[in-house]
Amino acid sequence: MESTTCLAIRHPIPQARIHYVLFPKHDIKNIASLGPDDIPYVVGCFAMVRELVQRDKLEKYVVFTNGPGMQEIAYLHFHLTAQ
């Protein structure tokens, strides 16, 4: 799924039955480095989470991001997982 502010893909190595990764389309290193210009992109990703939850009829799900020491890629991204 893609919008002007966010891209969502299925995780290549899923850790749950449903596992999406969502990337804001703006150069953001991590949540601690967010600035005013980044807000529309983060909000756009959460809007896309809502779309995926509704489309896939998810009732029990988790949305999370990892900090710099826990990221495999040095770019802010969000995970949406569900069983």
Order of alpha helices (4+ residues) and beta strands (2+ residues): beta-beta-alpha-beta-beta
